[in-house]
Amino acid sequence: MELQVYRLDGSATERTVTLDPAVFGIEPNDHVLWLDVKRIEANRRQGTHKVKNRAENAHSTRKLYRQKGTGYARAGDAKSPIRRGGGTAHGPQPRSYALKVNRKVQRLARRSALSYKARAGAIRVIEDFTFEQPSTRRLQEVLAAHGLSGRKVLLLTVQHDATLHLSSRNLPKVRVMEARNASTRELLDAQVLLLQEGAVEVLHRLLRPAIPVAA
């Protein structure tokens, strides 16, 4: 698949880039996509939830009233989970929600996400660029020139660009990041992928499957 390379003002250049079908043209694997997104979401959880059980509750261990003869159900101390202010039975405790997914599966998930975007025509290639200083207005003008105003855009750069990152920080639907750091979740979440010309080769180099060696 070949895509036209565009200038900042939205006009087309004479150049095109060829998307490697092994990265942008595979049959997407929905189960692998689900696994990788589940891993990403799980790893974002802090797992710091905590309640006190009856052993940690600061109440006296005195028996509240005698065992028999009161007409009430028998009761122990005030730490009992059935008492107001008592400890919590089987409550949440700090834990890690981290999930592990093989790297090959993660790469397959990213290739599947890119293939979905390519199939939907949601990938646009722009020439490599940067700003001399952060400018949200200028980045808005670039997006408007490409008809992307108001859409969720993921701009993938060749390398970290602090100026572009700062320019996008006040745009809630725009995110700028290095192509090598884009996760499956971020690729799927964007409505349009805006790739710098050099970022295409970065994705090819990173995600192209190894060619089996002939015997």
HUVEN-V410967 format. One record per backbone hydrogen bond with DSSP energy under -0.5 kcal/mol. CO is the residue of the C=O (numbers start at 1). NH is the residue of the N-H. E is the energy in kcal/mol with one decimal. If there is no record, write none. Layout:
BEGIN
co: (CO:CO)
nh: (NH:NH)
e: (E:E)
END
This chain:
BEGIN
co: (1:3:4:5:6:7:11:15:17:17:18:20:20:21:26:28:29:30:31:32:33:34:35:36:37:38:39:40:41:41:42:47:52:53:53:57:60:76:77:79:80:83:88:92:102:103:104:105:106:107:108:109:110:111:112:113:114:115:116:117:118:122:124:125:126:135:136:137:138:139:140:141:142:143:143:144:148:151:152:152:153:153:154:154:155:155:156:157:160:161:162:163:164:165:166:168:170:171:173:175:177:178:178:179:183:184:185:186:192:192:193:193:194:195:196:196:197:197:198:199:200:201:202:203:204:210)
nh: (19:17:125:13:127:10:7:5:3:19:20:23:24:25:28:30:33:34:35:36:37:38:39:40:41:42:43:44:44:45:45:95:88:56:57:59:78:64:80:87:83:86:91:51:106:107:108:109:110:111:112:113:114:115:116:117:118:119:120:122:121:193:195:6:197:139:140:141:142:143:144:145:146:146:148:147:151:153:191:192:155:175:156:194:157:177:196:179:162:165:166:167:168:169:169:171:172:174:153:155:157:181:182:182:187:188:189:190:154:194:124:195:156:126:199:200:200:201:202:203:204:205:206:207:208:212)
e: (-3.6:-2.6:-0.7:-2.9:-2.7:-1.6:-3.3:-2.1:-2.7:-0.6:-0.5:-2.0:-3.2:-1.2:-0.8:-0.8:-2.0:-2.3:-2.3:-2.4:-2.4:-2.4:-2.1:-2.4:-2.7:-2.5:-2.4:-0.8:-0.5:-0.5:-1.2:-1.7:-2.8:-1.2:-0.9:-1.8:-0.7:-2.3:-1.3:-2.1:-1.9:-2.1:-0.6:-1.3:-2.1:-2.6:-2.2:-2.3:-2.0:-2.4:-2.3:-2.3:-2.4:-2.2:-2.1:-2.0:-2.6:-2.6:-1.7:-2.9:-1.0:-3.1:-2.8:-2.2:-1.9:-1.8:-2.4:-2.1:-2.0:-2.3:-2.6:-2.1:-1.0:-0.5:-3.0:-1.5:-1.7:-0.8:-1.8:-2.0:-0.6:-2.2:-0.7:-2.3:-0.6:-2.3:-2.3:-2.5:-0.5:-2.3:-2.5:-1.8:-1.4:-0.6:-0.6:-1.9:-0.7:-1.8:-2.5:-3.0:-2.3:-1.2:-0.5:-1.0:-2.2:-2.3:-2.2:-1.3:-2.2:-0.6:-2.8:-0.7:-2.2:-3.1:-0.9:-1.0:-0.7:-0.7:-1.3:-2.2:-2.2:-2.8:-2.1:-2.7:-2.0:-0.5)
END
